[in-house]
């Protein structure tokens, strides 16, 4: 994205979970949307880590930005992305379907 486009960027998703970051990138890439990621490289930089809240409490969560014209479409694509607490795996079995 060139510098003129950055003036028209809007936030469409915020997260601090590494797995969710990868999923969001994959969805936006697959849709062919240009995006910018704000704060991804500084999550563990200051040493506060991602205690409790899932992201660095000093720097805030990672933020995904897209062009204003694509914001509604991007939000629609990302509306079903759910965050899983770090260290937790979701595993579906036949028994879980019966309950």
PyMOL commands that place a pseudoatom at each C-alpha (Angstrom):
pseudoatom trace, name=CA, resn=UNK, resi=1, chain=A, elem=C, hetatm=0, pos=[0.000, 0.000, 0.000]
pseudoatom trace, name=CA, resn=UNK, resi=2, chain=A, elem=C, hetatm=0, pos=[1.309, 3.431, -0.796]
pseudoatom trace, name=CA, resn=UNK, resi=3, chain=A, elem=C, hetatm=0, pos=[1.311, 6.319, 1.677]
pseudoatom trace, name=CA, resn=UNK, resi=4, chain=A, elem=C, hetatm=0, pos=[-1.817, 7.911, 0.219]
pseudoatom trace, name=CA, resn=UNK, resi=5, chain=A, elem=C, hetatm=0, pos=[-3.774, 4.723, 0.913]
pseudoatom trace, name=CA, resn=UNK, resi=6, chain=A, elem=C, hetatm=0, pos=[-2.687, 4.648, 4.567]
pseudoatom trace, name=CA, resn=UNK, resi=7, chain=A, elem=C, hetatm=0, pos=[-4.757, 7.762, 5.189]
pseudoatom trace, name=CA, resn=UNK, resi=8, chain=A, elem=C, hetatm=0, pos=[-7.873, 5.800, 4.213]
pseudoatom trace, name=CA, resn=UNK, resi=9, chain=A, elem=C, hetatm=0, pos=[-7.249, 2.696, 6.339]
pseudoatom trace, name=CA, resn=UNK, resi=10, chain=A, elem=C, hetatm=0, pos=[-9.792, 1.530, 8.901]
pseudoatom trace, name=CA, resn=UNK, resi=11, chain=A, elem=C, hetatm=0, pos=[-9.561, -1.124, 11.589]
pseudoatom trace, name=CA, resn=UNK, resi=12, chain=A, elem=C, hetatm=0, pos=[-11.494, -4.329, 10.927]
pseudoatom trace, name=CA, resn=UNK, resi=13, chain=A, elem=C, hetatm=0, pos=[-10.134, -6.768, 13.535]
pseudoatom trace, name=CA, resn=UNK, resi=14, chain=A, elem=C, hetatm=0, pos=[-8.058, -6.747, 16.742]
pseudoatom trace, name=CA, resn=UNK, resi=15, chain=A, elem=C, hetatm=0, pos=[-6.414, -9.708, 18.447]
pseudoatom trace, name=CA, resn=UNK, resi=16, chain=A, elem=C, hetatm=0, pos=[-3.335, -10.727, 20.361]
pseudoatom trace, name=CA, resn=UNK, resi=17, chain=A, elem=C, hetatm=0, pos=[-3.533, -14.468, 19.778]
pseudoatom trace, name=CA, resn=UNK, resi=18, chain=A, elem=C, hetatm=0, pos=[-0.827, -15.710, 17.411]
pseudoatom trace, name=CA, resn=UNK, resi=19, chain=A, elem=C, hetatm=0, pos=[-3.045, -18.405, 15.917]
pseudoatom trace, name=CA, resn=UNK, resi=20, chain=A, elem=C, hetatm=0, pos=[-5.851, -15.942, 15.263]
pseudoatom trace, name=CA, resn=UNK, resi=21, chain=A, elem=C, hetatm=0, pos=[-3.413, -13.522, 13.623]
pseudoatom trace, name=CA, resn=UNK, resi=22, chain=A, elem=C, hetatm=0, pos=[-2.419, -16.265, 11.182]
pseudoatom trace, name=CA, resn=UNK, resi=23, chain=A, elem=C, hetatm=0, pos=[-6.057, -17.135, 10.453]
pseudoatom trace, name=CA, resn=UNK, resi=24, chain=A, elem=C, hetatm=0, pos=[-7.014, -13.496, 9.795]
pseudoatom trace, name=CA, resn=UNK, resi=25, chain=A, elem=C, hetatm=0, pos=[-4.021, -13.037, 7.473]
pseudoatom trace, name=CA, resn=UNK, resi=26, chain=A, elem=C, hetatm=0, pos=[-4.956, -16.185, 5.591]
pseudoatom trace, name=CA, resn=UNK, resi=27, chain=A, elem=C, hetatm=0, pos=[-8.575, -15.074, 5.116]
pseudoatom trace, name=CA, resn=UNK, resi=28, chain=A, elem=C, hetatm=0, pos=[-7.611, -11.596, 3.921]
pseudoatom trace, name=CA, resn=UNK, resi=29, chain=A, elem=C, hetatm=0, pos=[-4.910, -13.001, 1.618]
pseudoatom trace, name=CA, resn=UNK, resi=30, chain=A, elem=C, hetatm=0, pos=[-7.321, -15.546, 0.127]
pseudoatom trace, name=CA, resn=UNK, resi=31, chain=A, elem=C, hetatm=0, pos=[-9.847, -12.768, -0.550]
pseudoatom trace, name=CA, resn=UNK, resi=32, chain=A, elem=C, hetatm=0, pos=[-7.144, -10.722, -2.287]
pseudoatom trace, name=CA, resn=UNK, resi=33, chain=A, elem=C, hetatm=0, pos=[-7.577, -7.770, 0.063]
pseudoatom trace, name=CA, resn=UNK, resi=34, chain=A, elem=C, hetatm=0, pos=[-4.677, -5.461, 0.769]
pseudoatom trace, name=CA, resn=UNK, resi=35, chain=A, elem=C, hetatm=0, pos=[-4.204, -4.920, 4.482]
pseudoatom trace, name=CA, resn=UNK, resi=36, chain=A, elem=C, hetatm=0, pos=[-1.802, -3.573, 7.037]
pseudoatom trace, name=CA, resn=UNK, resi=37, chain=A, elem=C, hetatm=0, pos=[-1.031, -5.099, 10.428]
pseudoatom trace, name=CA, resn=UNK, resi=38, chain=A, elem=C, hetatm=0, pos=[-0.361, -2.642, 13.234]
pseudoatom trace, name=CA, resn=UNK, resi=39, chain=A, elem=C, hetatm=0, pos=[1.548, -3.733, 16.341]
pseudoatom trace, name=CA, resn=UNK, resi=40, chain=A, elem=C, hetatm=0, pos=[2.382, -7.306, 15.365]
pseudoatom trace, name=CA, resn=UNK, resi=41, chain=A, elem=C, hetatm=0, pos=[6.137, -6.968, 15.813]
pseudoatom trace, name=CA, resn=UNK, resi=42, chain=A, elem=C, hetatm=0, pos=[5.984, -5.347, 19.238]
pseudoatom trace, name=CA, resn=UNK, resi=43, chain=A, elem=C, hetatm=0, pos=[3.826, -7.796, 21.204]
pseudoatom trace, name=CA, resn=UNK, resi=44, chain=A, elem=C, hetatm=0, pos=[6.776, -9.280, 23.126]
pseudoatom trace, name=CA, resn=UNK, resi=45, chain=A, elem=C, hetatm=0, pos=[9.216, -6.402, 22.594]
pseudoatom trace, name=CA, resn=UNK, resi=46, chain=A, elem=C, hetatm=0, pos=[8.780, -4.505, 25.867]
pseudoatom trace, name=CA, resn=UNK, resi=47, chain=A, elem=C, hetatm=0, pos=[8.946, -7.618, 28.028]
pseudoatom trace, name=CA, resn=UNK, resi=48, chain=A, elem=C, hetatm=0, pos=[5.405, -7.413, 29.371]
pseudoatom trace, name=CA, resn=UNK, resi=49, chain=A, elem=C, hetatm=0, pos=[4.471, -10.365, 27.203]
pseudoatom trace, name=CA, resn=UNK, resi=50, chain=A, elem=C, hetatm=0, pos=[0.859, -11.308, 26.728]
pseudoatom trace, name=CA, resn=UNK, resi=51, chain=A, elem=C, hetatm=0, pos=[-0.192, -12.024, 30.304]
pseudoatom trace, name=CA, resn=UNK, resi=52, chain=A, elem=C, hetatm=0, pos=[-3.859, -12.661, 30.946]
pseudoatom trace, name=CA, resn=UNK, resi=53, chain=A, elem=C, hetatm=0, pos=[-5.438, -10.496, 28.260]
pseudoatom trace, name=CA, resn=UNK, resi=54, chain=A, elem=C, hetatm=0, pos=[-3.930, -12.308, 25.265]
pseudoatom trace, name=CA, resn=UNK, resi=55, chain=A, elem=C, hetatm=0, pos=[-1.862, -9.331, 24.109]
pseudoatom trace, name=CA, resn=UNK, resi=56, chain=A, elem=C, hetatm=0, pos=[0.754, -6.962, 25.455]
pseudoatom trace, name=CA, resn=UNK, resi=57, chain=A, elem=C, hetatm=0, pos=[-1.150, -4.661, 27.851]
pseudoatom trace, name=CA, resn=UNK, resi=58, chain=A, elem=C, hetatm=0, pos=[1.251, -1.794, 27.146]
pseudoatom trace, name=CA, resn=UNK, resi=59, chain=A, elem=C, hetatm=0, pos=[1.096, -1.845, 23.343]
pseudoatom trace, name=CA, resn=UNK, resi=60, chain=A, elem=C, hetatm=0, pos=[-2.418, -3.231, 22.912]
pseudoatom trace, name=CA, resn=UNK, resi=61, chain=A, elem=C, hetatm=0, pos=[-3.641, -5.913, 20.522]
pseudoatom trace, name=CA, resn=UNK, resi=62, chain=A, elem=C, hetatm=0, pos=[-2.544, -6.444, 16.935]
pseudoatom trace, name=CA, resn=UNK, resi=63, chain=A, elem=C, hetatm=0, pos=[-4.836, -4.460, 14.649]
pseudoatom trace, name=CA, resn=UNK, resi=64, chain=A, elem=C, hetatm=0, pos=[-5.759, -5.313, 11.059]
pseudoatom trace, name=CA, resn=UNK, resi=65, chain=A, elem=C, hetatm=0, pos=[-6.430, -2.340, 8.795]
pseudoatom trace, name=CA, resn=UNK, resi=66, chain=A, elem=C, hetatm=0, pos=[-7.917, -2.304, 5.296]
pseudoatom trace, name=CA, resn=UNK, resi=67, chain=A, elem=C, hetatm=0, pos=[-8.911, 0.372, 2.843]
pseudoatom trace, name=CA, resn=UNK, resi=68, chain=A, elem=C, hetatm=0, pos=[-12.148, 2.063, 3.844]
pseudoatom trace, name=CA, resn=UNK, resi=69, chain=A, elem=C, hetatm=0, pos=[-13.874, 0.815, 0.676]
pseudoatom trace, name=CA, resn=UNK, resi=70, chain=A, elem=C, hetatm=0, pos=[-13.085, -2.805, 1.647]
pseudoatom trace, name=CA, resn=UNK, resi=71, chain=A, elem=C, hetatm=0, pos=[-13.916, -2.547, 5.355]
pseudoatom trace, name=CA, resn=UNK, resi=72, chain=A, elem=C, hetatm=0, pos=[-17.457, -3.909, 5.223]
pseudoatom trace, name=CA, resn=UNK, resi=73, chain=A, elem=C, hetatm=0, pos=[-16.392, -6.884, 3.090]
pseudoatom trace, name=CA, resn=UNK, resi=74, chain=A, elem=C, hetatm=0, pos=[-13.408, -7.623, 5.350]
pseudoatom trace, name=CA, resn=UNK, resi=75, chain=A, elem=C, hetatm=0, pos=[-15.565, -7.492, 8.492]
pseudoatom trace, name=CA, resn=UNK, resi=76, chain=A, elem=C, hetatm=0, pos=[-18.035, -9.880, 6.857]
pseudoatom trace, name=CA, resn=UNK, resi=77, chain=A, elem=C, hetatm=0, pos=[-15.198, -12.296, 6.040]
pseudoatom trace, name=CA, resn=UNK, resi=78, chain=A, elem=C, hetatm=0, pos=[-13.851, -12.127, 9.593]
pseudoatom trace, name=CA, resn=UNK, resi=79, chain=A, elem=C, hetatm=0, pos=[-17.118, -12.161, 11.538]
pseudoatom trace, name=CA, resn=UNK, resi=80, chain=A, elem=C, hetatm=0, pos=[-16.893, -15.861, 12.397]
pseudoatom trace, name=CA, resn=UNK, resi=81, chain=A, elem=C, hetatm=0, pos=[-13.235, -15.895, 13.420]
pseudoatom trace, name=CA, resn=UNK, resi=82, chain=A, elem=C, hetatm=0, pos=[-13.135, -16.921, 17.062]
pseudoatom trace, name=CA, resn=UNK, resi=83, chain=A, elem=C, hetatm=0, pos=[-10.210, -16.638, 19.386]
pseudoatom trace, name=CA, resn=UNK, resi=84, chain=A, elem=C, hetatm=0, pos=[-9.031, -19.688, 21.265]
pseudoatom trace, name=CA, resn=UNK, resi=85, chain=A, elem=C, hetatm=0, pos=[-7.130, -19.064, 24.495]
pseudoatom trace, name=CA, resn=UNK, resi=86, chain=A, elem=C, hetatm=0, pos=[-3.459, -19.865, 24.034]
pseudoatom trace, name=CA, resn=UNK, resi=87, chain=A, elem=C, hetatm=0, pos=[-2.607, -23.409, 24.938]
pseudoatom trace, name=CA, resn=UNK, resi=88, chain=A, elem=C, hetatm=0, pos=[-6.180, -24.604, 24.417]
pseudoatom trace, name=CA, resn=UNK, resi=89, chain=A, elem=C, hetatm=0, pos=[-7.017, -26.889, 21.556]
pseudoatom trace, name=CA, resn=UNK, resi=90, chain=A, elem=C, hetatm=0, pos=[-10.527, -27.413, 20.260]
pseudoatom trace, name=CA, resn=UNK, resi=91, chain=A, elem=C, hetatm=0, pos=[-11.071, -30.983, 19.268]
pseudoatom trace, name=CA, resn=UNK, resi=92, chain=A, elem=C, hetatm=0, pos=[-14.358, -32.232, 17.890]
pseudoatom trace, name=CA, resn=UNK, resi=93, chain=A, elem=C, hetatm=0, pos=[-15.302, -35.833, 18.419]
pseudoatom trace, name=CA, resn=UNK, resi=94, chain=A, elem=C, hetatm=0, pos=[-18.329, -37.892, 17.568]
pseudoatom trace, name=CA, resn=UNK, resi=95, chain=A, elem=C, hetatm=0, pos=[-19.434, -37.703, 21.215]
pseudoatom trace, name=CA, resn=UNK, resi=96, chain=A, elem=C, hetatm=0, pos=[-19.539, -33.893, 21.155]
pseudoatom trace, name=CA, resn=UNK, resi=97, chain=A, elem=C, hetatm=0, pos=[-22.032, -33.984, 18.296]
pseudoatom trace, name=CA, resn=UNK, resi=98, chain=A, elem=C, hetatm=0, pos=[-24.429, -36.189, 20.276]
pseudoatom trace, name=CA, resn=UNK, resi=99, chain=A, elem=C, hetatm=0, pos=[-24.676, -33.766, 23.221]
for i in range(1, 99): cmd.bond("trace and resi %d" % i, "trace and resi %d" % (i + 1))
show_as sticks, trace
zoom trace
